[in-house]
Amino acid sequence: MSDTYVIYPKIIDALLENPGIGFIAAPGLMEPAGPIHDNRGNPVDKYKFTDSSRTWNHPDSRITYCGVRWRDLEVEKGRYRWDILEKKLEEAKASGCTAIVRCSPYALAKEDDIPDWFRRECQEEPEFPFWRVDPLHSPYVTYWSKFIAEFAEHFDGHPVISSVDMALVGAWGEGGGTEFLEEESIRQMVGAYIDNFKITPLQALLHDPKSVKIIRERRENIGFRVDCLGDMGGFHQEEWSHMLDFYPENIFNFEMEDAWKKAPVVFEACWHMNDWYLQGWDIDYIIKESLKWHISSFNSKGTTVPEEWKESVKRWLNKMGYRFELRKLTYNPVVKKGEGFRIRGLWANTGVAPIYHRYPLVVRLKNEKEVISLTSKTDIRNWLPDMDILWEEEFALEGKAGEYSLEIGIETGIPELGNIKLAIEGLKDGYYCFGKIIVE
């Protein structure tokens, strides 16, 4: 057997758009013909994060948010319009994105009421905190749990869904009033998600210790979502803020500090990034803290990022979620057909979170006549940050003898998404080429 080839790929610091991570997509800022305005309606100069960006004044993305209302999906009791959600997911896929999905039971506006068939059963609308329906004195918990179970039956493992928000009660399902529910009611709704979503990652709102404790008792691999990143004192001036008080205390108090290892951490902006800028808040501090909490994706509400913060945001994006580097590759360039082909790679995840979908790592041998695809047994969900990742594998080589190019890629299986981009040079058609191999 010939000498072993050792290759050290060149690491790059370019922005990489990959499924499930980064800024939530901003469709309204993609290729606008006219001027750009900030969230307050003021015109701003147009700029792009990269020369090839599709989006102005905001990073490109491979993840979007998909919200749907209960009343639209369960149009009659037990009769569902899943095609409405499927259409939204098809639109996300067509734009090259995976989607975070939340089905909300109701919201504040009259048109966001509970389903009409349910409203006919309970005419009274309660006061805050329940707003649209009183879960203590109505069949809400039973009906909502049944809906969630049906939702999971149809969409668990859907390739376009990156994760699902666990909406329980309150406007948009964001938890208002959870603290007043009986534990058994919370367990029933939590169970509807956990018992039926076996594949798709879940995240819970970091709202109250009661519901989060029940969720953690049932299953540890649940991430969390919070919706006021950036608040440095906008509610109570210097007395209290989400960044300085709520998050650092309650991520720990709710025992969610290690949740990121198995499921995503998702943040939404408090107000908008432009408001942070006008308040004079420290963007580098906000970024540093979010990375400490292992953020995977950030919902900036589709509005402009102040250009003065462009470089800080680029550094943020290069750490948010996962970022894979193949630092060393070793293989034998001559192999006899039918014998084992051994390959060894030293990887690193230089992001702050793992990947949460088991996309296959594929070794591909390719020439003008044939493509041999070899799927690795490794589970890349275990590639955590801040550790050396040694991958060693042996494949049996079949196919025709000849000379091939050796390529490696992480496949999503969705052409519109493409393969996972690595932080190395050599990308071509979704794969990275590392040299030649001869099959004798």
C-alpha positions, 0 to 999 in steps of 0.5 A, a space after each residue: 500500500 502506498 504512503 498515506 496522504 496528509 492534508 491540512 485544509 485552509 481555514 477561512 473566516 467567511 460568513 457561512 449561511 447554514 440551516 438552523 443557525 444565524 439571523 432569522 431571514 428578513 424577506 422584506 429586505 431582500 433585493 428591495 427596489 426602493 430606499 431602505 428604512 429602519 424600524 422607525 421609518 427613517 431612511 438609511 444608506 443601503 449596504 450589504 454584509 457580503 458582495 453576494 448578499 441577497 439581503 440589504 442591511 441585514 445578514 443572509 440566512 438559511 433559517 426563517 420563522 413560521 407562525 401559524 394560528 390554531 383557528 386556521 389549522 383546526 377549522 372544525 373540531 377534529 378537522 385540520 387544514 395542514 396544507 396551510 402549514 405545508 404551504 408555508 414550509 414549501 415557501 421556506 424551502 424555496 427560499 433556501 431556509 429551514 423554519 422554526 415553527 410555532 402554532 399559537 393558540 390565540 393572540 391579542 387581536 380579535 381576529 386572533 381568537 381561538 377557533 370559532 367552533 371552540 368560541 361557540 362553546 365558551 362565550 365568556 372571554 376572561 380578564 388578563 392573564 388568560 385573555 381569550 379563554 380560561 384554561 381553568 374552567 374550559 376544555 382548553 387544555 384537552 383541546 389544545 393537547 389533542 391539537 398538538 398531538 395531531 400537529 406532531 403526527 403530521 410534522 414530526 421529522 419534517 425535513 424543513 422544520 429546524 425546531 418547534 416552539 412549545 406553546 402552552 397558554 397565553 397570547 401567542 402561546 408565550 406563557 402568560 398565566 402558566 403560573 396559575 395552572 394546575 400542574 396536571 394541566 401543564 403536564 398534559 400539554 407538555 406531554 402532547 409535545 414530548 410524547 409525539 415529537 420524537 425527532 424534531 427538536 423542541 424549545 420551551 419558553 423560559 417563562 416560569 419555573 413551574 412549567 420549565 421544571 415539568 418539562 425538564 422532568 419529562 425530557 432533558 433534551 429540550 432547548 429554550 427560547 426567550 424574546 427580549 435579547 438586548 434589553 439593557 434597561 428599557 423597561 425599568 431604566 437602571 433598576 432591572 433588565 433582561 440582559 443583566 438580571 433575568 437571563 443570567 439568573 433564570 437560565 441558571 435557576 431554571 436549570 437550563 444552562 446545559 440545554 444547548 447541548 441537545 436542543 437549540 437556544 433561540 433569542 428574539 430581539 427586545 424592540 429592534 437592534 436599531 433601538 439598541 443603537 439609539 439607546 447607546 447600549 453596548 452591542 459587544 456586551 450583548 453579543 458576548 452574553 448571548 454566545 455565553 448562553 450558546 445561542 443558535 439563532 436570533 430573530 431580529 424581526 426582519 429590520 435593519 442592522 445599524 451599519 456601524 455594528 456591521 463588523 461586530 455582527 459579522 463576528 457574532 455570526 461566525 460564532 452563532 450556532 455551529 461552525 465546522 472546520 476540517 483541520 486535518 485529513 489523512 487517507 491512503 491514496 491507493 486502495 484495492 477494490 473490495 478492501 477497506 478504505 480508511 480515512 481519518 479527520 480531525 475536526 473542530 466546531 468553532 461555534 458555540 452550539 452543536 448541530 441538532 439534525 443528524 445530517 449524514 457525513 458523506 465521503 464521495 469518490 467521483 470521476 467522469 463515469 461514476 460516483 461512489 457515495 460512502 455514508 459515515 456512521 458518525 453522528 455529527 450532533 455530538 460535535 460539541 464546541 471547544 473540543 477536538 473531534 477525531 473521526 476515523 472510519 473504514 469503508 468497503 469499496 465497491 464499484 469500478 476500478 479507476 482514479 477518483 477525486 476524493 470529496 467530503 460533504 455534509 448532506 441536508 438532502 434538500 436541494 434548495 438548502 444545499 449541503 452544510 458549508 464548512 469553514 474551509 476552502 475548496 467548496 464545489 457543488 456542495 462538496 470539498 475536494 481533497 485529492 485523488 484516490 486510485 481504486 485498483 
